[in-house]
């Protein structure tokens, strides 16, 4: 990770550690960089979520882009995966999404995509950061070289058409609940499900600039759970602020996580001979119950570092077709280069209709193991994790758990913390084994 850009873009509190000046400089660099690279005017597409500060960042980015000679195409409020899709299909030099995903309204972020709709490479991001830090200058465009802005809401409409084309079955007669998190999905999701014939029930689709993710969406799914049960719906889907995540609620009101989704669709692919390499790509934070369920149906799996970026890298390198995170970032590499919440919902609907089974039955084989995760604030993350006594304690726990659980000890990417997580047959076992490792960390003097 760089100085400003992490695994999911440049994120921070608006006008505190992510300012309009940062946005303008990002625009200045990208407009100049892509124009210089191909020796012609660059074309950049921009989308944003519903946060109040997204307008400020949009105009700042546009100002920087046109000042450096690029043409800026504005999609307005739209989803992160739609920007990725349009960047790729409409042959833009790069794409920009303004969003802090599931974070509260006062945060925001800037995500950059390359020409293929993939997250920007580290080398280019490092150059962006160097320009932000005034390590070099770029020229201002003059006369006819100054760029222009283009209203590009048509791109969002084409993306909606693409999603509708993904519907292999009619949703006629199916009662579907959608929680749009007062975010990007509010202007897209309902139209897609309506077009496919669903009886669509929508909540949290009245954004006001301040209510994005507030007690709603995939991070607060309890509202959708109640709504599905109270209205006797067949299924419900909850998105996050920029709609690159999706979690599901079955007809009984139970949460269907990203782990369940990977199992359900991975098995569906295997049954049709579509699961290339016979693998599902997970992160190390997927529940042990997922792996047990995959073992039972003979599906292999990969485990990457936390972050959909690493999931996608694995999928590209090895040619795997489905992967994601427990949080609901699911990537279908045949159809998208990033997580897409609405696409995920459509794919789950496809399995329900193809198998003629309720969501509760499809998800039932994945039985989550109890999990305990505790954070230890330490003076040195690397020293604590690599200490011989700590490693020996972790190995003792792993041997004691055997095939009936697992332990994971990892460093926080953003804070001075060691995270100790255990999954086992009971909550008491989890507590016991987590505390055993933490006691050794403390005894070795690493606690801050």
C-alpha positions in Angstrom: 0.0 0.0 0.0 1.2 3.5 -0.8 1.1 6.7 1.2 -2.4 7.7 0.1 -3.8 4.8 -1.9 -4.7 1.6 -0.1 -6.2 -1.6 -1.3 -9.5 0.3 -2.2 -8.3 3.7 -3.3 -7.5 7.0 -1.5 -9.9 7.2 1.4 -10.4 9.5 4.3 -12.6 12.1 6.0 -13.7 14.7 3.4 -11.6 17.9 3.6 -9.6 16.5 6.6 -7.2 13.9 5.2 -8.8 13.7 1.7 -9.3 17.3 0.4 -10.6 18.9 -2.8 -6.9 19.8 -3.5 -6.0 16.1 -3.5 -8.8 15.5 -6.0 -7.7 18.3 -8.3 -4.1 17.1 -8.3 -5.2 13.5 -9.1 -7.2 15.0 -12.0 -4.2 17.1 -13.1 -1.9 14.1 -13.1 -4.2 11.7 -14.9 -5.2 14.2 -17.6 -1.5 14.9 -18.3 -0.3 11.3 -17.9 -2.7 9.6 -20.3 -2.4 12.4 -22.8 1.3 12.2 -22.8 1.3 8.4 -22.9 -0.6 8.2 -26.2 0.2 11.7 -27.6 -3.5 12.6 -27.9 -6.3 14.0 -25.7 -7.1 11.7 -22.8 -10.7 10.5 -22.1 -11.6 9.8 -18.5 -15.0 8.8 -17.1 -16.1 9.7 -13.6 -18.9 8.3 -11.3 -19.9 9.2 -7.8 -22.0 8.0 -4.9 -24.6 10.0 -3.0 -22.4 11.7 -0.3 -22.7 15.4 -0.1 -18.9 15.8 -0.5 -19.0 13.7 -3.8 -20.0 16.8 -5.7 -17.0 18.7 -4.4 -14.6 15.9 -5.4 -16.3 15.5 -8.8 -15.9 19.1 -9.7 -12.3 19.2 -8.4 -11.4 16.1 -10.4 -13.0 17.6 -13.5 -11.2 20.9 -13.0 -7.8 19.1 -12.8 -8.5 16.8 -15.8 -9.6 19.6 -18.2 -6.8 21.9 -17.0 -4.4 19.1 -18.1 -6.0 18.7 -21.5 -8.3 15.7 -20.9 -12.0 15.3 -21.7 -14.0 14.4 -18.6 -17.1 12.2 -19.1 -19.5 12.5 -16.1 -21.8 9.6 -15.2 -23.2 11.3 -12.1 -24.5 9.1 -9.3 -23.7 5.5 -10.3 -22.1 2.4 -8.9 -18.4 1.5 -8.8 -18.9 -1.6 -11.0 -20.7 0.6 -13.6 -17.6 2.8 -13.9 -15.4 -0.2 -14.2 -17.7 -1.6 -16.9 -18.0 1.6 -18.9 -14.2 2.3 -18.7 -13.6 -1.1 -20.3 -16.4 -1.3 -22.9 -16.3 2.4 -24.1 -12.6 2.4 -24.3 -11.7 5.2 -21.8 -8.1 5.7 -20.8 -9.1 5.4 -17.2 -12.1 5.6 -14.8 -12.6 7.3 -11.5 -15.2 6.5 -8.8 -15.8 8.8 -5.9 -16.9 6.8 -3.0 -16.0 5.5 0.5 -18.0 2.4 0.0 -19.6 1.3 3.3 -18.1 4.1 5.4 -20.2 6.9 6.9 -21.2 9.9 4.9 -18.5 12.2 6.2 -15.8 10.0 4.7 -15.1 9.7 1.0 -12.7 8.1 -1.4 -11.2 8.1 -4.9 -10.9 4.8 -6.7 -8.9 4.6 -10.0 -9.4 2.1 -12.8 -7.2 1.3 -15.7 -8.4 1.0 -19.3 -9.5 -2.5 -18.7 -11.7 -1.6 -15.7 -9.3 -3.1 -13.2 -7.9 -1.4 -10.2 -5.0 0.9 -11.1 -1.5 -0.7 -10.9 0.8 0.2 -8.0 3.4 1.8 -10.3 1.0 4.4 -11.7 -0.5 5.1 -8.2 3.0 5.8 -6.9 3.4 8.4 -9.6 0.1 10.0 -8.7 1.3 10.1 -5.1 4.6 11.7 -6.1 2.7 14.4 -8.0 0.4 15.0 -5.0 3.6 15.5 -2.9 5.0 18.1 -5.4 7.9 15.9 -6.5 7.4 17.1 -10.1 5.3 19.4 -12.1 3.0 18.9 -15.1 2.1 21.5 -17.6 -1.2 23.3 -18.0 -3.1 22.8 -21.2 -3.6 26.0 -23.3 -5.7 27.2 -26.1 -7.4 24.4 -28.1 -5.6 21.8 -25.8 -7.8 22.6 -22.8 -10.3 19.7 -22.2 -14.1 19.7 -22.0 -16.8 18.0 -19.9 -19.4 15.6 -21.4 -22.6 14.5 -19.7 -22.4 10.7 -19.9 -25.5 9.4 -18.1 -26.0 7.3 -21.2 -23.1 5.1 -19.9 -25.1 4.3 -16.8 -28.1 3.4 -18.9 -26.0 1.1 -21.0 -24.7 -0.6 -17.9 -28.3 -1.1 -16.7 -29.0 -2.8 -20.1 -26.0 -5.0 -19.6 -27.3 -6.1 -16.2 -30.7 -6.8 -17.6 -29.1 -9.0 -20.3 -27.6 -11.1 -17.5 -31.1 -12.3 -16.4 -31.5 -15.8 -17.9 -34.9 -16.3 -16.3 -38.0 -14.2 -15.9 -38.5 -13.0 -12.3 -42.2 -12.9 -12.8 -44.1 -13.6 -9.5 -40.9 -13.5 -7.3 -41.1 -11.0 -4.5 -37.7 -9.4 -4.0 -36.6 -6.9 -1.4 -33.8 -4.5 -2.1 -31.9 -2.4 0.4 -30.1 0.3 -1.5 -28.2 1.8 1.5 -29.3 5.3 0.4 -26.3 5.0 -2.0 -25.4 4.3 -5.6 -27.8 1.4 -6.1 -30.9 3.6 -5.5 -31.1 4.7 -9.2 -30.2 1.4 -10.8 -31.2 -1.7 -8.8 -35.0 -1.4 -8.9 -35.1 -0.7 -12.6 -33.1 -3.8 -13.4 -35.3 -6.1 -11.2 -38.5 -4.5 -12.5 -37.4 -5.0 -16.1 -36.9 -8.7 -15.3 -40.4 -9.0 -14.0 -39.9 -9.1 -10.2 -42.3 -7.7 -7.7 -39.8 -5.3 -6.3 -39.9 -3.9 -2.8 -37.3 -1.2 -2.1 -36.1 0.3 1.2 -33.5 3.0 1.9 -33.6 4.5 -1.6 -34.0 8.2 -0.6 -30.5 9.6 -0.3 -30.1 13.0 1.1 -26.3 13.3 1.1 -26.0 12.3 4.7 -27.8 9.0 5.2 -25.7 6.7 3.0 -25.0 3.5 5.0 -26.8 4.9 8.1 -28.4 1.9 9.8 -29.0 0.3 6.4 -27.4 -1.6 3.6 -25.1 -4.6 3.8 -23.4 -3.4 7.0 -26.7 -3.1 8.8 -28.7 -5.9 7.3 -31.1 -6.3 10.2 -33.5 -3.9 8.7 -33.8 -6.0 5.5 -34.1 -9.2 7.6 -37.2 -7.8 9.3 -38.6 -6.3 6.1 -38.3 -9.7 4.2 -40.1 -11.6 7.0 -42.8 -8.9 7.6 -43.7 -8.6 3.9 -43.4 -12.4 3.2 -40.8 -11.8 0.5 -39.0 -14.7 -1.3 -35.6 -13.1 -1.0 -33.8 -9.9 -0.2 -30.6 -8.2 -1.3 -28.6 -5.5 0.5 -25.9 -3.4 -1.1 -23.3 -1.1 0.3 -22.8 2.6 -0.5 -21.3 2.1 -4.0 -23.0 -1.2 -4.7 -19.9 -3.3 -5.2 -21.0 -5.6 -2.4 -24.1 -7.7 -1.9 -25.4 -9.7 1.0 -28.6 -11.7 0.8 -31.5 -12.5 3.2 -33.4 -15.7 2.7 -37.2 -16.1 2.9 -36.9 -16.9 6.6 -34.9 -13.8 7.4 -31.5 -15.4 7.7 -28.4 -13.7 6.4 -26.7 -15.2 3.4 -23.1 -14.0 3.5 -20.4 -13.7 0.8 -19.2 -17.2 1.9 -22.6 -18.7 1.3 -22.8 -16.9 -2.1 -19.5 -18.3 -3.2 -20.6 -21.8 -2.2 -24.0 -21.5 -3.8 -22.7 -20.2 -7.2 -19.5 -22.2 -7.1 -21.5 -25.5 -6.8 -23.9 -24.3 -9.5 -21.0 -23.7 -11.8 -19.4 -27.1 -11.0 -22.7 -28.9 -11.7 -22.8 -27.4 -15.2 -19.1 -28.0 -15.9 -18.4 -24.2 -15.8 -16.1 -24.1 -12.7 -12.7 -23.8 -14.4 -9.9 -25.2 -12.3 -12.6 -26.5 -9.9 -11.7 -23.6 -7.6 -13.2 -20.9 -5.6 -11.0 -18.0 -4.5 -11.5 -16.8 -0.9 -9.6 -14.6 1.5 -8.1 -15.8 4.8 -11.1 -14.4 6.6 -13.7 -16.7 5.1 -15.3 -18.9 7.7 -14.1 -22.5 8.3 -17.6 -23.7 7.6 -17.3 -22.6 4.0 -14.2 -24.8 3.5 -15.9 -27.7 5.1 -18.9 -27.3 2.8 -16.6 -27.0 -0.3 -14.7 -30.1 0.8 -17.9 -32.1 0.9 -18.8 -31.3 -2.7 -15.3 -31.7 -4.0 -14.5 -28.1 -4.8 -11.0 -26.8 -4.2 -10.2 -23.3 -3.0 -7.5 -20.6 -2.8 -6.9 -18.3 0.2 -5.6 -14.8 -0.5 -4.8 -11.8 1.7 -7.8 -9.7 2.8 -9.0 -7.4 0.0 -10.9 -8.0 -3.3 -7.9 -6.7 -5.1 -5.9 -9.8 -4.1 -8.8 -12.0 -4.9 -8.9 -10.6 -8.5 -5.1 -10.8 -8.9 -5.3 -14.6 -8.1 -8.2 -15.1 -10.5 -6.3 -13.4 -13.3 -3.1 -15.3 -12.6 -4.7 -18.7 -12.4 -7.8 -18.3 -14.6 -10.2 -18.9 -11.8 -13.8 -17.9 -12.4 -15.4 -17.0 -9.0 -14.0 -15.5 -5.9 -14.7 -12.9 -3.2 -15.0 -12.0 0.5 -17.4 -12.8 3.3 -18.4 -9.2 3.3 -20.1 -9.6 -0.1 -17.5 -8.5 -2.6 -18.0 -11.3 -5.2 -16.2 -11.3 -8.5 -17.5 -13.2 -11.5 -14.4 -12.9 -13.8 -16.4 -13.9 -17.0 -18.6 -10.9 -16.5 -16.7 -8.2 -14.5 -13.3 -7.1 -13.4 -14.5 -6.0 -9.9 -17.1 -6.9 -7.3 -20.6 -6.0 -8.5 -23.5 -6.2 -6.0 -26.4 -6.0 -8.4 -24.8 -8.6 -10.7 -24.3 -10.9 -7.6 -28.0 -10.6 -6.8 -28.9 -11.5 -10.3 -26.6 -14.5 -10.2 -28.2 -15.7 -7.0 -31.7 -15.3 -8.5 -30.5 -17.4 -11.5 -29.6 -20.3 -9.1 -32.9 -20.1 -7.2 -34.8 -20.2 -10.4 -32.7 -22.9 -12.2 -32.8 -25.2 -9.2 -36.4 -24.2 -8.1 -35.3 -24.1 -4.5 -35.6 -21.4 -1.8 -32.5 -19.5 -0.8 -32.6 -21.1 2.7 -32.2 -24.5 1.2 -29.4 -23.4 -1.2 -27.4 -21.8 1.7 -28.0 -24.6 4.3 -24.9 -26.7 3.6 -22.6 -23.8 4.8 -22.7 -24.0 8.6 -20.7 -21.3 10.2 -18.3 -22.2 12.9 -18.2 -19.9 16.0 -15.5 -17.3 15.7 -13.7 -15.0 18.1 -11.5 -12.2 16.9 -9.5 -10.0 19.3 -7.1 -7.2 18.6 -3.9 -6.6 20.5 -2.2 -3.2 20.4 1.5 -3.8 20.1 4.7 -1.8 19.9 5.9 -3.8 16.8 3.6 -5.8 14.6 6.3 -7.7 12.8 8.3 -8.5 15.9 5.3 -9.7 17.8 4.1 -11.9 15.0 7.5 -13.4 14.3 8.5 -14.0 17.9 9.4 -17.7 18.4 7.3 -18.1 21.5 4.3 -16.5 19.8 4.7 -18.7 16.8 5.0 -21.8 19.0 1.8 -20.8 20.8 0.0 -20.4 17.5 1.3 -23.9 16.4 0.1 -25.5 19.6 -3.4 -24.1 19.1 -3.4 -25.2 15.4 -2.5 -28.8 16.5 -5.1 -28.8 19.2 -7.8 -27.7 16.7 -6.7 -30.2 14.1 -9.4 -30.6 11.4 -12.1 -29.1 13.6 -11.1 -25.4 13.5 -8.4 -23.0 12.7 -6.4 -20.1 14.0 -5.3 -17.0 12.1 -2.9 -14.4 13.4 -2.3 -11.4 11.1 -1.1 -7.8 11.3 -3.6 -4.9 10.7 -2.9 -3.1 7.6 -3.8 0.4 9.0 -3.3 0.2 12.8 -0.6 -1.0 15.3 -2.6 -4.1 16.0 -2.1 -7.9 15.8 -5.4 -9.6 15.1 -5.9 -13.1 16.6 -8.8 -15.1 15.3 -10.0 -18.6 16.1 -12.8 -20.7 14.7 -13.8 -23.8 16.5 -16.7 -26.0 17.5 -17.8 -23.8 20.4 -17.5 -20.2 21.5 -15.8 -21.3 24.7 -13.1 -23.1 22.7 -12.5 -20.0 20.6 -12.1 -17.7 23.6 -9.8 -20.1 25.3 -7.4 -20.5 22.3 -7.4 -16.8 21.4 -6.5 -15.8 25.0 -3.7 -18.4 25.1 -1.9 -16.7 22.2 -2.7 -13.1 23.5 -1.2 -14.1 26.9 2.0 -15.1 25.2 2.1 -11.8 23.2 1.7 -9.9 26.5 4.2 -12.0 28.4 6.8 -11.3 25.7 6.4 -7.6 26.3 4.9 -6.5 22.9 1.7 -5.0 24.3 1.6 -1.3 23.8 
